[in-house]
Amino acid sequence: MTGDPAGTLATTDLIVGGMTCAACVSRVEKRLAKLEGVTATVNLATGRARVTHPSGVAAEELVAAVERAGYTAELPPPPEPAEETRPAGPEAADSRAGREERDRLVITALLSVPVLVLSMVPAFQFRNWQWLCFMLTAPVVVWGAWPFHRRALLGLRHSAATMDTLVSLGVVASFSWSTYALFLGGAGESGMRMPFTLLPSAGGEVAHVYLEAAVAVPLFVLTGRFLEARAKRGTGEALRSLAGLAAKEVTVRENGQERLIPIAQLRVGQEFIVRPGERVATDGVVMSGSSALDLSLVTGESEPVEAGPGTAVIGAAVNVGGLLRVRATAIGAETQLARITRLVTEAQAGKARAQRLADTVAGYFVPVVLSLAATVLGFWLGAGAEPQAGVTACVAILVVACPCALGLATPTALLAATGRGAQLGVLVRGPQSLEALRHVDTIVLDKTGTLTTGHMTVTKVTPVPDGIGQEAALRLAGAVERGSEHPLGRAITTYAQRARPERPLPEVTGFRSTAGFGVAGRVEGHRVEVCTPRDDPAEPLARALAEAEAALQTPVLVRVDGADAALVAVGDVLRPGSYRAVRRLRRLGVEPVLATGDREATARAVAAELGITEAHARCTPEEKARLVRRLKDEDRRVAVIGDGVNDAAALAGADLGIAMGSGTDVAIGAADVTLVRGDIEAVADAVLLARRTLGTIRGNLLWAFGYNAVTVPLAAVGWLNPMVAAAAMSMSSLLVVGNSLRLRAWRPSAPRAARTRRPGIRGVMER
């Protein structure tokens, strides 16, 4: 359970059992909503409910409310320390239930097949065949269809009707009519023969029995739900495979000795060994050794990434080269793998707007179908038709109507899409983010760490003549920047430390960081500022500034006690994927806009290099936010991509915020989409995936509504055999799930291997 900062609201996840269709979802949500201040979102595919409620409402009250609706509910079990990344859900506890369903299906099939063959092939109908069929049908109706009867009775006790109500009534009606025909209607006579047709018989022969429908309905529905459950598990396979990447054991190094321990015993700060072929046990920093790490299963990176001393590594990455000694920086739920799993799980709890409409319709669907079936039966009997024809039409309506497909249309597609997105290095918060991503037509791009790699190095230091000198200026600047998290600051600090490794950097007091400007502090009695040049400085700094901008490097001004002391040029490299990303976004109808804190000349140079036509320089966080508002006022659908604290306001104000996974927690927290792999081209992949996913959802909903709109009238006019109706109802759900499963194999339209690679250039830095 989680609460908001004020402590007034809390969010609780529940595992809900017994739901079979969208009508069940609607009922659970309505029952929870009757509690004061409670709202709930229920996911049929995952069997989970996310409930937002006042802090004073205990979880036990929520569970009781669900149980009063006729379903089971429980809190997810707390994860074991070694399994923080494993998503809790009904799958882990359903293996026994799955075996029971399989056994029930097998036995039902063994009993039903002889009945179907004898009823459908008159040539096989021997003397008294109908009584054998009756004896085989009875256990199917009573035991095979018991799950439907039980849930229908539970619903009746709570004054509610669901998909199980329709199936149960259809089975009971078919068997009851057949029992009447056998014992009282002459169908039990020795030597009776019964023809079979896919269309219901309207000949008025009371001797006709519907034992084949009584067994076919539970057989087909059980088969459909068994296959549907397997398919739904397949839609979430990507998430489970991510969770399965977590290491179970780790080799730690203490006092020069190595020993193998369970991952749950590893603590932050401990050092562990990663041998070639092993997975990195948890997030950490390489202390010694060099190797290449395969991140393809975690972030979607297609090529191994080099790692050496000082390199941050991600848990679950595969070591494909040398021996590494790593110091753990995060464990359990704090690792990046756990964060990925958590974000995907949360995304799957949401609903698209179309699904909310479908759930609302499904809430009224079953009562309407029951009323329609009774009306049709009354009409047939009132029109003078034989009872057999009226019963046939009534049973066909009960069996063919299917709210299941309505409830599965969005959750299964979202399960498959979010899992596939995670494999490609794209984490989406939920269906609302997918909908926004599909309609985006403008993307505002940050530069440092987004278009560039963020790996900066100092290329030149130009001191002021007759000043404090290059070494002193660099030393003071490195000391102040040590408190900064910006890549630029880290580059200056690293360079200063390496220049005089025997002399540690002094302490800084009164440190202050101003987004879009720079940092300041007091070092050894001097007031030191490291900032972006706002005006043209005097020579020789003016010449150094022009040279840095011409070389697409970032100029940084060092000021000591209010006077210019030196100009530091810092170089970065544009990501190779930035070129392709801009081209692909344009082809998708999305216009890129560059917003950077750098000077005008630098911004224009980078925009020209990437082919971006609109660039904004010297942007403070407030100016970036104003730019986003202006673009939105022009009726544009705006997305913002950033990775730093200075991007958080713009990310939150945009229609869609996209954060680089390597960025700060503030930026990631404000974003709707996170790009885990360090490749901005993933933005184009995300747009394509969003469009494909929402297209799949629309197709699913169109099928679900269209199926019922066509088959229910056919059943009402007597053109649908109950057995055919049962098969059609089962196939409708399978088609929806199967269509969603195609997203698991989705790939971006342009294979990465076929794309042209351009060499990186010296890029630019921004504050």
LUMTORTOR-128006 format. One line per 4 residues: for each residue x, y, z of C-alpha. Coordinates in steps of 0.5 Angstrom, whole numbers. Each point is the difference from the previous one (the first is absolute). Layout:
BEGIN
X,Y,Z | ...
***
This chain:
BEGIN
0,0,0 | 3,7,-2 | -3,7,2 | 1,7,-2
4,5,3 | -6,3,4 | -2,-7,3 | -7,1,-3
0,-5,-5 | 3,-7,-1 | 1,-5,-6 | -1,-7,1
0,-6,-5 | -4,-6,1 | 0,-7,-3 | -7,-1,-3
-3,-7,-1 | -6,-3,-4 | 0,5,-5 | -2,-2,-7
-2,5,-4 | -1,8,-1 | -7,0,4 | 4,-3,6
5,6,0 | -5,5,0 | -4,-3,6 | 7,0,4
1,7,-2 | -7,2,2 | 0,-4,6 | 7,3,2
-3,7,-2 | -5,0,5 | 5,1,6 | 0,7,1
6,3,-3 | 2,-6,-4 | 2,-1,-7 | 2,-6,-3
3,-3,-7 | 0,-7,-1 | 4,-4,-6 | -4,-6,-2
7,-3,-4 | 4,1,7 | -5,-2,5 | 2,6,4
-4,6,3 | 4,7,1 | -4,4,5 | 1,7,3
-4,1,6 | 1,5,6 | 5,-2,5 | -5,-2,6
-3,-6,-5 | 3,-6,2 | 2,-5,-5 | -4,-5,3
-6,4,-1 | 2,0,-8 | 1,-7,0 | -7,-1,4
-4,4,-6 | 3,-4,-5 | -2,-6,3 | -7,3,1
0,0,-7 | 1,-7,-1 | 7,-1,-1 | 6,-1,4
5,5,1 | 7,0,4 | 6,5,1 | 6,-2,-4
5,-4,4 | 6,4,2 | 6,-2,-5 | 6,-3,3
6,4,1 | 4,-4,-6 | -6,1,-5 | -2,7,1
0,1,-8 | -5,-6,-1 | -7,3,-1 | -5,-3,5
-6,-3,-3 | -5,-5,-1 | 4,-4,-5 | 5,-2,6
-6,-3,4 | -4,-3,-6 | 4,-6,-2 | -5,-5,4
-6,3,-2 | 3,0,-7 | 1,-8,1 | -7,0,2
-3,3,-6 | 4,-4,-4 | -2,-6,3 | -7,2,0
0,2,-8 | 3,-7,-1 | -5,-4,3 | -6,4,-3
3,-1,-7 | 1,-7,1 | -8,0,2 | -2,5,-5
3,-3,-6 | -4,-6,-1 | -6,4,1 | 2,5,-5
1,-6,-5 | -6,-4,1 | -4,7,0 | 3,2,-7
1,-6,-4 | -7,-4,-1 | 3,-6,-3 | 4,-1,7
-7,0,4 | -1,-7,3 | -6,-3,3 | -1,5,7
6,4,-2 | -4,6,3 | 0,-3,7 | 8,-1,0
1,7,-2 | -5,2,6 | 4,-4,5 | 7,3,-3
-3,7,0 | -3,0,7 | 7,1,3 | 2,5,-5
-6,4,2 | 1,-1,8 | 8,0,1 | 3,2,-7
-4,7,0 | 0,0,8 | 5,6,0 | -5,4,-4
-6,-2,4 | 4,2,7 | 1,7,-3 | -7,1,-3
-3,-2,7 | 5,5,4 | -2,5,-5 | -7,-1,1
1,0,8 | 3,7,-1 | -5,2,-5 | 4,0,-6
1,-3,-7 | 6,-2,-4 | 3,-4,-5 | -1,-6,4
-7,1,1 | -1,0,-8 | 4,-7,0 | -3,-3,6
-7,2,-3 | 1,-3,-7 | 3,-6,3 | -6,-1,4
-5,2,-5 | 3,-5,-5 | 0,-6,5 | -6,1,3
-4,0,-7 | 4,-6,-2 | -2,-3,7 | -8,2,-2
1,-3,-7 | 3,-7,2 | -5,-1,6 | -6,3,-2
0,2,-8 | 2,-6,-3 | 7,1,-1 | 2,-6,4
-4,-5,-4 | 5,-6,-3 | 2,1,-7 | 0,7,0
4,4,-5 | 2,7,0 | 2,4,-6 | 5,6,1
1,7,-3 | 4,6,2 | -6,4,-1 | -5,-1,6
-6,-5,-2 | -7,4,0 | -4,-7,-2 | -3,0,6
2,-7,2 | -1,-1,8 | 5,-6,-1 | 6,5,-2
5,0,6 | 6,5,1 | 5,-5,4 | 5,3,-5
-1,7,2 | 0,-2,8 | 7,-3,-1 | 3,5,-6
-2,6,4 | 5,-2,6 | 5,-3,-4 | 1,5,-5
0,6,6 | 5,-4,4 | 4,-1,-6 | 0,7,-1
1,2,7 | 6,-5,0 | 3,3,-6 | -2,7,2
4,-1,6 | 6,-2,-3 | 0,5,-5 | -1,5,5
6,-2,4 | 4,0,-7 | -2,8,0 | 4,1,7
6,-5,-2 | 4,6,-1 | -1,3,7 | 1,-7,3
7,-1,-4 | 2,7,2 | -1,-2,7 | 3,-7,-1
7,4,-2 | 1,1,8 | 6,-3,2 | -1,-5,6
7,-1,2 | 6,5,0 | 8,-1,2 | 2,5,5
7,2,1 | 2,2,8 | 7,0,3 | 3,-3,-7
-5,-6,1 | -5,-2,-5 | -7,-3,2 | -6,-2,-3
-7,3,3 | -7,1,-1 | -2,6,-3 | -4,2,5
6,0,5 | 4,5,-5 | 0,7,3 | 1,7,-3
8,2,0 | 2,-8,0 | 4,-2,-6 | -1,-6,-4
3,-3,-6 | -3,-1,-7 | 3,-5,-4 | 0,-1,-8
-7,-3,-1 | -3,2,6 | -6,5,2 | 2,7,4
-3,-2,6 | -3,7,2 | 1,7,-2 | 7,3,1
7,3,-2 | 6,-3,-3 | 6,0,5 | 4,-4,-4
1,-4,-7 | -3,1,-7 | -5,-3,-4 | -6,1,-4
-7,-1,2 | -6,-3,-4 | -6,4,2 | -5,-2,-5
-4,-4,5 | -1,6,4 | 0,7,-4 | 0,-3,-7
7,2,-2 | 2,-3,-6 | 7,0,1 | 5,-2,6
2,6,5 | 7,1,2 | 1,0,7 | 6,2,5
2,3,6 | -5,6,2 | -5,-3,-5 | -8,0,3
-2,-7,-1 | -8,-3,0 | -2,-6,3 | -1,-6,-4
4,2,-6 | 5,-6,-3 | 7,1,1 | 3,-2,-7
7,1,1 | 5,1,6 | 0,-1,7 | -4,6,4
0,2,7 | -6,4,2 | -2,4,6 | -8,0,1
-3,6,0 | -8,-2,0 | -3,-7,2 | -7,-3,0
-6,5,-2 | 5,6,-1 | 4,-3,-6 | -2,2,-7
-2,-7,-2 | -5,1,6 | -2,7,-2 | -2,-3,-7
-4,-5,2 | -4,4,5 | -1,5,-6 | -3,-5,-5
-4,-3,6 | -3,7,1 | -1,1,-7 | -4,-6,-1
-5,2,6 | -3,6,-5 | -5,0,-4 | -1,3,-7
-6,5,-1 | -3,-5,-5 | 0,-6,5 | -3,4,5
-6,1,-5 | 0,-7,-1 | 0,-2,8 | -6,5,0
-4,-4,-5 | 2,-7,3 | -3,2,6 | -7,1,-3
2,-6,-5 | -2,-6,4 | -7,3,2 | -2,2,-7
2,-7,-3 | -4,-3,6 | -6,4,-2 | 1,-1,-7
0,-8,1 | -7,1,4 | -3,4,-5 | 2,-4,-6
-2,-6,3 | -7,3,2 | -1,3,-8 | 2,-7,-3
-6,-4,5 | -4,6,-1 | 0,0,-8 | -2,-7,1
7,-4,-2 | 1,-6,3 | 4,0,7 | 6,-3,-3
1,6,-4 | -1,5,5 | 5,-4,5 | 5,-1,-6
0,8,-1 | 0,1,8 | 6,-4,1 | 4,2,-6
-1,7,2 | 3,-1,7 | 6,-4,-2 | 2,4,-6
0,7,4 | 7,1,2 | 2,6,4 | 7,-3,1
3,3,-6 | -2,6,2 | 4,0,7 | 6,-3,-3
1,5,-6 | 4,5,3 | 4,-4,6 | 3,-5,-4
2,5,-5 | 3,4,5 | 3,-6,3 | 4,-2,-6
2,7,-2 | 3,2,6 | 4,-6,1 | 2,1,-7
2,7,1 | 4,-2,6 | 4,-5,-4 | 1,6,-5
2,5,6 | -6,4,0 | -4,0,6 | -7,3,0
-4,2,6 | -7,-2,-3 | -5,0,-5 | -1,7,1
7,1,-2 | 0,-4,-6 | -6,4,-3 | 3,6,1
7,-3,-3 | -4,-2,-6 | -3,7,-1 | 7,4,1
1,5,-6 | 6,4,3 | 6,-2,5 | 4,5,4
7,-3,0 | 5,1,6 | 7,0,-2 | 5,-3,5
-1,-7,2 | -6,0,-5 | 3,1,-7 | 7,0,2
3,-6,4 | 1,4,6 | 8,-3,1 | 3,7,0
8,1,0 | 4,7,1 | 3,2,-6 | 3,6,1
1,5,6 | 2,8,-1 | 2,4,6 | -1,7,0
7,4,-1 | 3,2,7 | -5,-4,4 | 0,-5,5
2,-5,-6 | -2,-6,-3 | 1,-5,5 | -3,4,6
-6,2,-4 | -1,-8,-2 | 1,-2,7 | -5,5,3
-5,-2,-6 | 1,-7,1 | -1,1,8 | -7,4,-1
-2,-5,-6 | 1,-6,5 | -7,1,3 | -4,0,-7
-3,-6,-3 | 0,3,-7 | 5,-3,-5 | 3,6,-1
2,1,7 | 2,-7,0 | 5,1,-6 | 3,6,3
1,-3,7 | 3,-7,-3 | 5,4,-4 | 2,5,6
1,-7,4 | 5,-3,-5 | 4,6,-2 | 3,0,8
-2,-7,2 | 4,1,6 | -3,6,3 | -7,-1,2
-6,6,-2 | -2,4,6 | -6,0,3 | -6,5,-2
-5,4,4 | -6,3,-2 | -1,-4,-6 | -6,2,-4
-2,-3,-7 | -5,5,-5 | -3,-4,-5 | 2,3,-7
5,4,3 | 6,-4,4 | 2,-1,7 | 4,5,5
3,-1,7 | 5,2,4 | 7,-3,0 | 6,1,4
-3,7,1 | -1,2,-7 | -7,1,-3 | 0,-5,-6
-5,-1,-6 | 0,-5,-5 | -5,3,-5 | -3,0,-8
3,7,-3 | -5,5,-1 | 4,5,-3 | 6,0,-4
6,0,4 | 6,4,-1 | 6,-3,-4 | 3,-5,0
-7,-3,3 | -4,3,-6 | 5,-4,-5 | 0,-6,4
-8,0,1 | -1,1,-8 | 5,-6,-1 | -4,-4,5
-7,1,-4 | 3,-1,-7 | 3,-7,3 | -7,-1,2
2,0,8 | -3,3,6 | 4,6,3 | 0,1,7
2,6,4 | 4,0,7 | -1,6,4 | 4,1,6
-3,6,5 | -4,3,-6 | 6,0,-5 | 1,-4,-6
5,-5,1 | 0,-6,-5 | -4,-3,-6 | -1,-7,0
-2,-4,-6 | -3,-6,1 | -2,-5,-6 | -5,-5,-1
-3,-5,-5 | -6,0,-4 | -4,-7,1 | 1,-4,-7
-8,-1,1 | -1,7,0 | 0,1,-7 | -4,-6,-2
-5,2,6 | -1,7,-3 | -1,-3,-7 | -5,-5,2
-4,5,4 | -1,4,-6 | -2,-6,-4 | -5,-1,6
-3,7,-1 | 3,2,7 | 4,7,0 | 6,0,4
2,6,4 | 7,2,3 | 0,3,7 | 6,1,3
4,5,5 | 6,1,-4 | 1,6,-4 | -3,2,-6
6,-2,-5 | 0,-7,3 | -7,-1,0 | 0,2,-7
6,-5,-2 | -3,-6,3 | -7,1,-3 | 3,1,-7
4,-6,1 | -6,-5,2 | -5,4,-5 | -4,3,5
-3,6,-2 | -3,3,6 | 5,2,6 | 0,4,6
6,2,4 | 2,2,7 | -6,-3,3 | -1,0,7
-5,-6,3 | -6,6,1 | 2,2,-8 | -1,-8,-2
-6,0,4 | -3,6,-4 | 2,-3,-6 | -4,-6,1
-6,4,2 | 1,5,-7 | 0,-7,-4 | -6,-2,3
-4,6,-1 | 2,-1,-7 | -4,-6,0 | 6,-5,0
0,-6,4 | 7,1,3 | 5,-5,3 | 6,2,4
6,-5,0 | 5,2,6 | 5,-3,5 | 1,5,5
-3,4,6 | 0,6,-5 | -5,-4,-4 | -5,-2,5
-5,6,0 | 0,-1,-8 | -1,-7,1 | -6,1,4
-3,5,-4 | 0,-4,-6 | -5,-4,-3 | 5,-6,0
6,0,4 | 6,-4,-2 | 6,-1,4 | 7,-4,-1
1,-5,5 | 7,2,1 | -3,7,3 | -2,2,6
-5,-3,5 | -4,7,0 | 0,0,-8 | -2,-8,0
-6,2,5 | -3,5,-4 | 0,-4,-6 | -5,-4,-4
5,-4,-4 | 7,-2,2 | 5,-2,-5 | 4,-5,4
5,-1,-5 | 5,5,-2 | -3,1,-7 | -5,6,-2
-2,-4,-6 | -4,-4,5 | -5,6,0 | -2,-2,-8
0,-7,2 | -5,2,6 | -4,4,-5 | -1,-6,-4
-2,-4,5 | -5,4,3 | -3,1,-7 | 0,-8,-1
-3,-1,7 | -6,5,0 | -1,-3,-7 | 0,-7,3
-5,2,6 | -5,4,-5 | 0,-7,-4 | -1,-4,6
-6,5,2 | -3,0,-7 | 0,-8,0 | -3,0,7
-6,5,-2 | -1,-3,-7 | 0,-7,2 | -5,1,5
-4,5,-5 | 0,-6,-5 | -1,-6,4 | -5,2,5
-5,2,-6 | 1,-7,-3 | -1,-4,6 | -7,4,1
-3,-2,-7 | 2,-7,1 | 6,0,-5 | 5,-3,5
1,-7,3 | 2,1,8 | 6,-5,-2 | 2,5,-5
-1,6,5 | 4,-3,5 | 6,-1,-5 | -1,7,-2
0,3,7 | 7,-4,1 | 3,2,-6 | -2,8,1
5,0,6 | 5,-4,-3 | 0,5,-6 | 1,6,5
6,-3,4 | 3,-3,-7 | 0,7,-3 | 3,3,6
6,-5,0 | 2,2,-6 | 3,6,3 | 5,-4,4
4,-1,-7 | -1,7,-2 | 6,3,-3 | 2,7,-2
-1,1,-7 | 7,1,-2 | 5,-5,2 | 5,3,4
6,-4,-3 | -3,3,-7 | 1,7,2 | 6,5,-2
4,2,6 | 3,7,0 | 7,1,4 | -2,4,6
3,7,0 | 2,5,6 | -6,2,3 | -2,5,5
-2,1,7 | -5,4,4 | -1,2,7
***
